[in-house]
């Protein structure tokens, strides 16, 4: 979940590394550090807090100029977020430096072994043990790559490691297990990073690294082996977005930019999905239609915002494809002995494709011989490689920690999968599927229309900046939207916020209603007569008890007007597609309220963009 950058070439390494770290700030971190190798000497600098603290330290005491270096932004797991625990970590001799993402589960035993052998460790981290293990191995092999392979064979857990050594001043070595690491291939220079955003200003050609692989990075080339030193297969790819897509584009925050990009992101995710014969085609599915016809149960695994997308997927899959569908928190999935078989389809949703809980759920499902389908935004990430098929969302880079456009494109993806299953299984006629895809094609314009009318929502948010709590209510697909609205407010404004199924109101949550309490209610379309009327009754119940009602309803729904202290109108769309328009005001609401409180909405406290440890 932290940021890693490595570089070797002809440029000043420090400039490249610090620039890369700045592009990875969105991932969340609490300290930063760099190492530069020059004139046979290894110079390091590291500081707790934001990258500006490290920049200031480097200005006060510049390291020697060198063309090989690496950098790291840390999110604390072992040891407090202070200067001492920041990366890089060095060995006893100061000749080896290491940076690390992930968790080394057996580090306590390794640390004890090292201390008994006379090593003096100066931090509380699991990472430092690796530097000292490399020191031991280098005494016998003298080869940093071989030393890394030997050390990795001893490590347990999930990790990305990058190391440099004064004995080989033209080499950066990296290794990965269950944690992201990608190679950037340039002209006379090469890069390592946890995310292509770190080097996209210099090259858009990349190589994805597989599980338990070690990469040797030199200015003139890249060598990849497995942990036994055998040449390993890799996949090269081209990044289809450029550096401008990762910059703010005139917005105060990346999150504002990404909210504004949602119409385009939804449209891009829909591109090329209808074949010449008028049928829905999903090129990346890779699971034969006959196998999909044999599926008798679907389980969706995901975390956070992606979990809410999965909850909405359940409604679409069961309604259109007629298949039973369960939705599981990926972090809980494998610990409850789920019942899986060859006829079970497990759909894993992850924006980054590196969410460790989702990856471990997928691996457990594979052991049970289930079919695996991933929904992911990042080409070349781990999740697509470990699934039988994948549906890529095309949201482009999402920098802000709180997910916005990735969520809407995940919704489009699950709708497409539900319709594809309906087409393959014959639960919908071809013209019915085509008609629904045509309705989906109208959604970018609908989302754009919502965005054009958000100033009253911003004003409302600013007026509520002093509140301690906000509740959210919804029914049917509006319930997951309520959960997502509450999550956004927790993430960004650090407020107590809860989402409830409106039908459960009288079963306990109504006790929370007090005079003036803001309650956001997502109203189903009028076409859902029974649900619509029931939630209008819920609005009346909470308003009678003093709640301040903030109602999101489709345009022209006059029946809710008498009971809404604030009415937010969204375009009328089919019920199952309504989350695409009702979610957007909640994103804007949370972003504006957090801004009014003075918070950094791109980097909320304690959070990271991609959770790559369990």
C-alpha positions as CSV (number, residue, x, y, z in Angstrom):
1,X,0.0,0.0,0.0
2,X,3.1,2.2,0.1
3,X,5.0,3.7,-2.8
4,X,8.2,2.3,-4.2
5,X,10.5,3.8,-6.9
6,X,13.8,2.6,-8.3
7,X,15.9,4.0,-11.1
8,X,19.1,3.4,-13.0
9,X,20.1,5.3,-16.1
10,X,21.8,8.6,-17.0
11,X,19.6,11.2,-15.2
12,X,20.2,12.4,-11.7
13,X,18.6,9.6,-9.8
14,X,17.4,11.7,-6.9
15,X,15.3,13.9,-9.1
16,X,13.6,10.9,-10.8
17,X,13.0,9.1,-7.5
18,X,11.5,12.1,-5.6
19,X,9.3,13.0,-8.6
20,X,8.1,9.4,-8.7
21,X,7.3,9.4,-4.9
22,X,5.3,12.6,-5.4
23,X,3.2,10.8,-8.0
24,X,2.6,8.0,-5.5
25,X,1.6,10.2,-2.6
26,X,-2.1,9.3,-3.3
27,X,-1.4,5.8,-2.0
28,X,-1.3,7.0,1.6
29,X,1.9,7.1,3.7
30,X,3.3,8.4,7.0
31,X,7.1,8.7,6.2
32,X,9.4,8.9,3.2
33,X,13.0,8.2,2.3
34,X,15.5,7.8,-0.5
35,X,18.9,6.1,-1.2
36,X,21.3,7.2,-3.8
37,X,24.5,5.3,-4.8
38,X,27.3,7.5,-6.1
39,X,31.1,7.2,-6.1
40,X,30.9,3.8,-4.4
41,X,29.1,5.3,-1.4
42,X,25.5,4.9,-0.4
43,X,23.7,8.0,0.9
44,X,20.3,7.8,2.5
45,X,17.8,10.3,3.9
46,X,14.4,9.7,5.5
47,X,11.8,11.7,7.4
48,X,8.5,11.0,9.1
49,X,5.5,12.9,7.8
50,X,4.8,14.2,4.3
51,X,7.2,14.3,1.4
52,X,7.9,17.9,2.0
53,X,9.8,17.0,5.1
54,X,12.1,14.8,3.1
55,X,12.5,17.5,0.4
56,X,13.5,20.0,3.1
57,X,16.1,17.6,4.6
58,X,17.6,16.9,1.1
59,X,17.9,20.7,0.5
60,X,19.7,21.2,3.8
61,X,22.1,18.3,3.2
62,X,22.1,17.2,-0.5
63,X,23.4,13.7,-1.1
64,X,26.1,13.2,-3.8
65,X,24.9,13.2,-7.3
66,X,24.3,9.7,-8.7
67,X,22.4,8.0,-11.5
68,X,21.2,5.0,-9.4
69,X,18.7,5.4,-6.6
70,X,15.5,4.3,-5.0
71,X,12.8,5.8,-2.8
72,X,9.9,4.8,-0.6
73,X,6.8,6.2,1.1
74,X,5.8,4.1,4.1
75,X,2.5,3.3,5.7
76,X,3.4,1.9,9.2
77,X,2.8,-1.7,10.0
78,X,5.7,-2.8,12.3
79,X,7.0,0.2,14.3
80,X,5.8,3.7,14.8
81,X,5.8,6.2,11.9
82,X,9.0,8.1,12.8
83,X,12.4,8.8,11.2
84,X,14.0,5.7,12.7
85,X,11.5,3.3,11.2
86,X,11.2,5.1,7.8
87,X,12.8,3.3,4.8
88,X,15.4,2.7,3.4
89,X,17.0,0.4,6.0
90,X,20.7,-0.5,5.8
91,X,22.9,-3.4,7.0
92,X,25.6,-3.2,9.6
93,X,28.2,-2.1,7.0
94,X,26.1,0.6,5.4
95,X,26.7,-1.1,2.0
96,X,23.2,-2.5,1.5
97,X,19.9,-0.5,1.5
98,X,16.5,-2.0,1.3
99,X,12.9,-0.7,0.8
100,X,9.9,-2.8,1.3
101,X,6.1,-3.0,1.0
102,X,4.0,-5.6,2.7
103,X,4.5,-7.7,5.9
104,X,7.2,-10.3,6.6
105,X,5.4,-12.7,8.9
106,X,8.4,-14.6,10.2
107,X,10.5,-11.5,10.9
108,X,10.6,-11.9,14.7
109,X,12.4,-15.3,14.3
110,X,14.7,-13.9,11.7
111,X,15.5,-10.9,13.8
112,X,16.3,-13.1,16.8
113,X,18.6,-15.2,14.6
114,X,20.4,-12.1,13.3
115,X,20.9,-10.6,16.8
116,X,22.3,-13.8,18.1
117,X,24.7,-13.7,15.1
118,X,26.0,-10.3,16.2
119,X,23.9,-8.0,14.0
120,X,22.7,-4.7,15.5
121,X,19.3,-3.7,14.3
122,X,18.3,-0.1,14.9
123,X,14.6,0.0,14.0
124,X,11.3,-1.7,15.0
125,X,10.5,-2.8,11.4
126,X,10.3,-6.2,9.8
127,X,12.1,-4.6,6.8
128,X,15.5,-4.1,8.4
129,X,15.9,-7.8,8.9
130,X,16.1,-8.2,5.1
131,X,19.0,-5.8,4.9
132,X,21.0,-7.8,7.4
133,X,20.0,-11.1,5.8
134,X,21.3,-9.7,2.5
135,X,24.5,-8.7,4.2
136,X,25.0,-12.3,5.3
137,X,24.3,-13.8,1.9
138,X,26.6,-11.3,0.1
139,X,29.5,-12.5,2.1
140,X,29.3,-15.9,0.4
141,X,27.9,-15.0,-3.0
142,X,29.0,-11.5,-3.7
143,X,26.0,-11.3,-6.0
144,X,23.1,-9.1,-4.9
145,X,20.5,-10.8,-7.1
146,X,21.5,-14.2,-5.9
147,X,21.5,-12.9,-2.3
148,X,18.0,-11.6,-2.9
149,X,16.8,-15.0,-4.2
150,X,18.2,-16.8,-1.2
151,X,16.7,-14.4,1.3
152,X,13.3,-14.5,-0.4
153,X,13.2,-18.3,-0.1
154,X,13.4,-17.8,3.7
155,X,10.7,-15.1,3.9
156,X,7.0,-15.7,4.8
157,X,4.3,-13.3,4.0
158,X,3.5,-10.7,1.3
159,X,6.3,-8.4,0.2
160,X,7.9,-6.3,-2.5
161,X,11.6,-5.7,-1.9
162,X,14.0,-3.4,-3.7
163,X,17.7,-3.3,-2.8
164,X,21.0,-1.7,-3.9
165,X,24.6,-2.5,-2.9
166,X,27.8,-0.5,-3.1
167,X,29.5,-3.6,-4.5
168,X,27.5,-3.4,-7.7
169,X,26.9,0.3,-8.4
170,X,25.0,-0.2,-11.7
171,X,22.3,-2.6,-10.4
172,X,18.9,-2.3,-8.7
173,X,17.3,-5.6,-7.6
174,X,13.7,-6.1,-6.9
175,X,11.5,-9.0,-5.8
176,X,7.8,-9.6,-5.3
177,X,5.4,-12.0,-3.6
178,X,1.7,-11.0,-3.3
179,X,2.6,-7.3,-3.6
180,X,2.8,-5.1,-6.7
181,X,6.0,-4.3,-8.5
182,X,6.2,-3.2,-12.2
183,X,9.2,-2.4,-14.4
184,X,9.3,0.7,-16.6
185,X,11.5,0.2,-19.7
186,X,13.2,3.3,-21.1
187,X,16.0,4.2,-23.6
188,X,19.2,3.7,-21.7
189,X,17.4,3.8,-18.4
190,X,15.0,1.6,-16.5
191,X,12.6,2.0,-13.6
192,X,11.0,0.0,-10.8
193,X,7.8,1.0,-9.1
194,X,4.8,-0.2,-7.2
195,X,2.6,1.7,-9.7
196,X,3.2,2.9,-13.3
197,X,2.2,6.4,-12.2
198,X,5.7,6.7,-10.7
199,X,7.5,6.6,-14.1
200,X,4.8,7.5,-16.6
201,X,6.5,10.9,-17.2
202,X,9.5,9.0,-18.6
203,X,8.1,5.8,-20.3
204,X,4.8,4.1,-21.0
205,X,6.4,0.7,-21.8
206,X,6.2,-1.7,-18.9
207,X,6.8,-5.3,-17.8
208,X,4.5,-7.0,-15.3
209,X,6.4,-9.2,-12.8
210,X,4.9,-12.5,-11.7
211,X,4.8,-14.2,-8.3
212,X,8.1,-15.0,-6.6
213,X,10.2,-13.3,-9.3
214,X,13.4,-11.4,-8.9
215,X,14.3,-8.6,-11.4
216,X,17.8,-7.2,-12.1
217,X,17.6,-3.6,-13.3
218,X,20.5,-2.1,-15.2
219,X,20.6,1.0,-17.5
220,X,21.1,-1.3,-20.5
221,X,18.6,-4.0,-19.7
222,X,16.3,-6.0,-17.5
223,X,16.7,-9.6,-16.4
224,X,13.9,-11.5,-14.6
225,X,14.4,-14.9,-12.9
226,X,12.4,-17.1,-10.5
227,X,13.7,-17.7,-6.9
228,X,15.9,-20.6,-8.2
229,X,17.7,-18.3,-10.7
230,X,15.9,-19.7,-13.8
231,X,14.8,-17.3,-16.5
232,X,11.2,-16.3,-15.9
233,X,8.5,-15.5,-18.4
234,X,7.2,-11.9,-18.3
235,X,4.6,-9.9,-20.1
236,X,5.3,-6.5,-21.7
237,X,2.5,-4.0,-22.1
238,X,2.0,-0.4,-23.1
239,X,0.3,2.1,-20.7
240,X,-2.5,3.8,-22.6
241,X,-2.7,7.0,-20.5
242,X,-0.1,9.7,-20.0
243,X,1.2,11.9,-17.2
244,X,-1.5,14.5,-17.7
245,X,-4.1,12.0,-16.7
246,X,-2.4,11.7,-13.3
247,X,-2.3,15.4,-12.7
248,X,-5.0,17.6,-11.3
249,X,-5.9,19.4,-14.5
250,X,-6.9,22.7,-12.7
251,X,-8.9,21.1,-9.9
252,X,-8.0,21.7,-6.3
253,X,-8.1,18.0,-5.6
254,X,-7.7,14.8,-7.6
255,X,-11.0,13.7,-6.1
256,X,-12.8,16.6,-7.7
257,X,-11.1,15.9,-11.0
258,X,-12.1,12.2,-10.8
259,X,-15.7,13.0,-9.9
260,X,-15.8,15.2,-13.0
261,X,-14.3,12.5,-15.2
262,X,-17.0,10.0,-14.4
263,X,-19.1,10.5,-17.6
264,X,-16.0,9.8,-19.7
265,X,-15.0,6.8,-17.5
266,X,-18.4,5.2,-17.8
267,X,-18.4,5.8,-21.6
268,X,-14.9,4.3,-21.9
269,X,-15.9,1.2,-20.0
270,X,-18.8,0.6,-22.4
271,X,-16.8,1.0,-25.5
272,X,-16.6,-2.0,-27.9
273,X,-19.0,-4.2,-25.9
274,X,-21.4,-4.8,-28.8
275,X,-20.3,-7.0,-31.7
276,X,-21.1,-6.7,-35.3
277,X,-24.0,-9.2,-34.8
278,X,-25.6,-6.9,-32.2
279,X,-24.7,-9.3,-29.3
280,X,-22.8,-8.3,-26.2
281,X,-19.2,-9.4,-26.3
282,X,-16.7,-9.4,-23.5
283,X,-13.3,-10.1,-25.0
284,X,-11.5,-10.5,-21.7
285,X,-14.0,-13.0,-20.3
286,X,-11.9,-16.0,-21.3
287,X,-14.4,-18.4,-19.7
288,X,-16.2,-20.5,-22.4
289,X,-19.9,-20.0,-22.7
290,X,-20.6,-23.6,-22.1
291,X,-18.8,-23.4,-18.7
292,X,-20.9,-20.3,-17.8
293,X,-24.1,-22.2,-18.6
294,X,-23.0,-24.8,-16.0
295,X,-22.6,-22.2,-13.3
296,X,-25.2,-22.7,-10.6
297,X,-24.1,-20.1,-8.0
298,X,-22.1,-16.9,-8.0
299,X,-20.1,-15.5,-5.1
300,X,-18.8,-11.9,-5.3
301,X,-15.8,-11.0,-3.1
302,X,-14.7,-7.5,-2.6
303,X,-13.7,-4.9,0.1
304,X,-14.9,-1.3,0.9
305,X,-16.4,0.6,-2.0
306,X,-15.9,-2.5,-4.3
307,X,-18.1,-4.5,-1.9
308,X,-20.9,-2.0,-2.4
309,X,-20.6,-2.5,-6.1
310,X,-20.9,-6.2,-5.5
311,X,-24.1,-5.7,-3.5
312,X,-25.6,-3.9,-6.4
313,X,-24.4,-6.6,-8.8
314,X,-26.4,-9.2,-6.8
315,X,-29.6,-7.4,-7.7
316,X,-28.7,-7.3,-11.4
317,X,-27.4,-10.9,-11.7
318,X,-30.3,-12.4,-9.9
319,X,-32.8,-10.3,-11.8
320,X,-31.3,-10.6,-15.3
321,X,-29.5,-13.9,-15.3
322,X,-31.6,-15.8,-12.8
323,X,-28.6,-17.1,-10.8
324,X,-28.3,-17.1,-7.0
325,X,-25.7,-14.7,-6.0
326,X,-23.9,-14.1,-2.7
327,X,-21.8,-11.1,-1.8
328,X,-18.9,-11.6,0.7
329,X,-16.4,-9.3,2.3
330,X,-13.1,-10.7,0.9
331,X,-11.4,-10.3,4.3
332,X,-13.9,-12.8,5.8
333,X,-14.4,-15.2,2.9
334,X,-11.9,-17.9,3.3
335,X,-12.2,-18.0,7.1
336,X,-15.7,-19.3,7.1
337,X,-15.3,-22.4,5.0
338,X,-17.4,-21.3,2.0
339,X,-19.1,-24.0,0.0
340,X,-17.6,-23.9,-3.5
341,X,-17.5,-26.3,-6.5
342,X,-16.6,-26.4,-10.1
343,X,-20.0,-24.9,-10.9
344,X,-19.4,-21.9,-8.7
345,X,-18.3,-18.6,-10.3
346,X,-16.4,-16.3,-8.0
347,X,-16.2,-12.7,-9.1
348,X,-13.5,-10.6,-7.4
349,X,-13.7,-6.8,-7.6
350,X,-10.7,-4.6,-7.0
351,X,-9.8,-1.2,-8.4
352,X,-6.1,-1.8,-8.1
353,X,-6.0,-5.5,-8.7
354,X,-3.6,-5.7,-5.7
355,X,-6.0,-5.8,-2.8
356,X,-4.6,-8.6,-0.6
357,X,-7.9,-9.7,0.9
358,X,-9.4,-10.1,-2.6
359,X,-6.3,-12.0,-3.8
360,X,-6.3,-14.4,-0.9
361,X,-10.0,-15.0,-1.5
362,X,-9.3,-15.8,-5.1
363,X,-6.6,-18.2,-4.2
364,X,-8.8,-20.0,-1.8
365,X,-11.5,-20.3,-4.4
366,X,-9.0,-21.7,-6.9
367,X,-8.1,-24.4,-4.5
368,X,-11.7,-25.4,-4.4
369,X,-11.8,-25.5,-8.2
370,X,-14.3,-22.6,-8.6
371,X,-14.2,-20.5,-11.8
372,X,-12.7,-17.1,-11.3
373,X,-13.6,-13.7,-12.9
374,X,-11.9,-10.4,-12.0
375,X,-13.1,-6.9,-12.3
376,X,-10.2,-4.5,-12.2
377,X,-9.0,-1.1,-13.4
378,X,-5.3,-1.7,-13.6
379,X,-3.9,-3.7,-16.6
380,X,-1.1,-6.0,-15.6
381,X,-2.0,-6.2,-11.9
382,X,-2.1,-9.4,-10.0
383,X,-5.8,-10.1,-9.9
384,X,-6.4,-10.3,-13.6
385,X,-3.4,-12.7,-13.9
386,X,-4.8,-15.0,-11.2
387,X,-8.3,-15.2,-12.6
388,X,-9.7,-17.3,-15.5
389,X,-11.2,-14.2,-17.0
390,X,-11.2,-10.4,-16.4
391,X,-13.4,-7.5,-17.2
392,X,-11.3,-4.3,-17.2
393,X,-12.9,-1.1,-16.2
394,X,-11.5,1.9,-18.1
395,X,-11.6,4.5,-15.5
396,X,-8.0,5.6,-16.1
397,X,-5.7,6.4,-13.1
398,X,-7.6,7.0,-9.9
399,X,-5.3,9.0,-7.6
400,X,-7.6,10.1,-4.7
401,X,-7.8,7.5,-1.9
402,X,-11.6,7.6,-1.8
403,X,-12.9,5.8,-4.8
404,X,-15.4,7.7,-7.2
405,X,-15.0,6.9,-10.9
406,X,-13.7,3.4,-10.2
407,X,-17.0,2.7,-8.3
408,X,-19.2,3.9,-11.2
409,X,-17.1,1.9,-13.7
410,X,-17.3,-1.2,-11.5
411,X,-21.1,-0.8,-11.6
412,X,-21.0,-0.7,-15.4
413,X,-18.8,-3.8,-15.3
414,X,-21.1,-5.8,-13.1
415,X,-24.1,-4.8,-15.2
416,X,-22.3,-6.0,-18.3
417,X,-21.5,-9.3,-16.7
418,X,-25.1,-9.8,-15.5
419,X,-26.3,-9.1,-19.1
420,X,-23.7,-11.3,-20.6
421,X,-24.7,-14.2,-18.3
422,X,-28.4,-13.6,-19.2
423,X,-27.4,-13.7,-22.9
424,X,-25.4,-16.9,-22.6
425,X,-27.9,-18.7,-20.4
426,X,-30.9,-17.6,-22.5
427,X,-32.7,-15.8,-19.6
428,X,-32.9,-12.7,-21.8
429,X,-33.5,-12.4,-25.5
430,X,-30.8,-10.8,-27.6
431,X,-32.9,-7.7,-28.3
432,X,-33.5,-7.3,-24.6
433,X,-29.8,-7.4,-23.8
434,X,-29.1,-5.0,-26.6
435,X,-31.8,-2.6,-25.4
436,X,-30.4,-2.6,-21.9
437,X,-26.9,-1.9,-23.2
438,X,-28.3,1.0,-25.2
439,X,-29.8,2.3,-21.9
440,X,-26.4,2.0,-20.3
441,X,-24.9,4.0,-23.2
442,X,-27.2,6.9,-22.1
443,X,-25.7,6.9,-18.6
444,X,-22.7,9.2,-19.3
445,X,-25.1,11.9,-20.3
446,X,-27.2,11.3,-17.3
447,X,-24.2,11.5,-15.0
448,X,-23.0,14.7,-16.7
449,X,-26.5,16.2,-16.1
450,X,-26.2,15.4,-12.4
451,X,-22.8,17.0,-12.2
452,X,-24.2,20.2,-13.7
453,X,-26.6,20.6,-10.9
454,X,-24.4,20.0,-7.8
455,X,-23.9,23.6,-6.5
456,X,-26.9,23.3,-4.1
457,X,-25.4,20.0,-2.8
458,X,-22.1,21.8,-2.1
459,X,-23.9,24.6,-0.3
460,X,-25.8,22.0,1.8
461,X,-22.5,20.3,2.7
462,X,-20.9,23.5,3.8
463,X,-23.9,24.2,6.0
464,X,-23.6,20.8,7.7
465,X,-19.8,21.0,8.5
466,X,-20.5,21.4,12.2
467,X,-22.7,18.3,12.5
468,X,-21.4,15.2,14.3
469,X,-23.4,12.5,12.6
470,X,-25.3,11.9,9.3
471,X,-27.5,8.8,8.6
472,X,-28.3,7.4,5.1
473,X,-31.3,5.3,4.2
474,X,-32.1,3.4,1.0
475,X,-34.1,0.4,-0.3
476,X,-33.4,-2.2,-3.0
477,X,-30.2,-0.9,-4.9
478,X,-30.5,2.3,-2.9
479,X,-29.4,0.5,0.2
480,X,-25.8,-0.2,-1.1
481,X,-25.8,3.5,-2.3
482,X,-26.7,4.5,1.3
483,X,-23.7,2.4,2.5
484,X,-21.4,4.0,0.0
485,X,-22.6,7.5,0.9
486,X,-21.9,6.8,4.6
487,X,-18.5,5.3,3.8
488,X,-17.5,8.4,1.8
489,X,-18.4,10.6,4.7
490,X,-16.4,8.5,7.2
491,X,-13.4,8.4,4.9
492,X,-13.2,12.1,4.1
493,X,-15.0,14.0,6.8
494,X,-14.1,11.7,9.8
495,X,-17.7,11.9,10.9
496,X,-20.0,9.2,12.3
497,X,-22.1,8.1,9.4
498,X,-24.2,5.0,9.0
499,X,-26.1,3.5,6.1
500,X,-29.3,1.5,6.7
501,X,-31.9,-0.4,4.8
502,X,-34.9,1.8,5.2
503,X,-37.1,-1.2,5.9
504,X,-35.0,-1.9,9.0
505,X,-35.6,1.6,10.4
506,X,-38.3,0.5,12.9
507,X,-36.1,-2.5,14.0
508,X,-33.7,-0.3,15.9
509,X,-32.1,2.5,14.0
510,X,-35.1,4.9,14.4
511,X,-33.9,5.3,18.1
512,X,-31.0,7.3,16.6
513,X,-33.3,10.0,15.2
514,X,-33.3,13.2,17.1
515,X,-34.1,16.8,16.5
516,X,-32.1,18.3,13.6
517,X,-30.2,15.0,12.7
518,X,-29.4,15.1,9.0
519,X,-30.7,12.0,7.2
520,X,-30.1,11.3,3.6
521,X,-32.8,9.2,1.9
522,X,-32.3,7.6,-1.6
523,X,-35.8,7.2,-3.1
524,X,-36.4,4.4,-5.6
525,X,-38.0,5.4,-9.0
526,X,-41.8,5.8,-9.0
527,X,-41.9,2.8,-11.3
528,X,-41.2,0.7,-8.2
529,X,-44.5,1.7,-6.7
530,X,-44.4,-0.5,-3.5
531,X,-40.9,0.4,-2.6
532,X,-41.3,4.0,-3.5
533,X,-44.4,4.4,-1.3
534,X,-42.8,2.6,1.6
535,X,-39.7,4.8,1.7
536,X,-41.9,7.9,1.5
537,X,-43.5,6.6,4.7
538,X,-40.0,6.2,6.2
539,X,-39.3,9.8,5.4
540,X,-42.5,10.9,7.1
541,X,-41.6,8.8,10.2
542,X,-38.1,10.3,10.6
543,X,-39.3,13.8,9.9
544,X,-42.0,13.5,12.5
545,X,-39.3,12.8,15.0
546,X,-37.3,15.9,14.1
547,X,-34.9,14.7,11.4
548,X,-33.6,17.0,8.8
549,X,-34.5,15.1,5.6
550,X,-32.2,15.3,2.6
551,X,-34.0,13.4,-0.2
552,X,-32.5,12.2,-3.5
553,X,-35.3,11.4,-5.9
554,X,-35.8,11.2,-9.7
555,X,-36.9,14.4,-11.5
556,X,-40.6,15.1,-11.4
557,X,-41.3,13.0,-8.2
558,X,-43.5,15.5,-6.6
559,X,-44.8,13.0,-4.0
560,X,-41.6,13.5,-1.9
561,X,-41.5,17.3,-1.9
562,X,-43.7,17.9,1.2
563,X,-41.4,15.7,3.3
564,X,-38.0,16.9,2.0
565,X,-36.2,19.7,3.8
566,X,-33.7,19.5,0.9
567,X,-34.6,17.8,-2.4
568,X,-31.9,16.6,-4.7
569,X,-33.2,15.6,-8.1
570,X,-31.5,13.2,-10.5
571,X,-32.5,12.0,-14.0
572,X,-35.1,9.3,-14.2
573,X,-33.4,6.0,-15.1
574,X,-34.3,2.3,-14.8
575,X,-34.3,1.0,-11.2
576,X,-31.2,-1.2,-11.5
577,X,-29.2,1.6,-13.1
578,X,-30.2,4.2,-10.6
579,X,-27.0,3.9,-8.5
580,X,-25.1,5.5,-11.4
581,X,-26.9,8.8,-10.8
582,X,-27.8,8.7,-7.1
583,X,-24.2,8.0,-6.0
584,X,-22.8,11.1,-7.6
585,X,-24.5,13.6,-5.2
586,X,-23.2,11.7,-2.2
587,X,-19.6,11.8,-3.6
588,X,-19.9,15.6,-4.1
589,X,-21.5,16.0,-0.6
590,X,-18.8,14.1,1.2
591,X,-16.0,15.9,-0.7
592,X,-17.4,19.4,-0.1
593,X,-18.1,18.7,3.6
594,X,-14.6,17.4,4.2
595,X,-13.1,20.4,2.4
596,X,-15.3,22.7,4.6
597,X,-13.7,21.0,7.6
598,X,-10.2,21.6,6.3
599,X,-9.3,18.0,5.5
600,X,-7.1,16.8,2.6
601,X,-9.7,14.8,0.6
602,X,-7.1,13.2,-1.6
603,X,-5.2,11.7,1.4
604,X,-7.5,11.0,4.3
605,X,-5.8,10.2,7.6
606,X,-4.9,6.5,8.3
607,X,-6.0,5.4,4.8
608,X,-4.1,4.1,1.8
609,X,-5.3,3.7,-1.8
610,X,-4.5,0.1,-2.2
611,X,-4.5,-2.3,0.8
612,X,-1.8,-4.8,-0.1
613,X,-1.6,-6.5,3.3
614,X,-4.2,-8.5,5.2
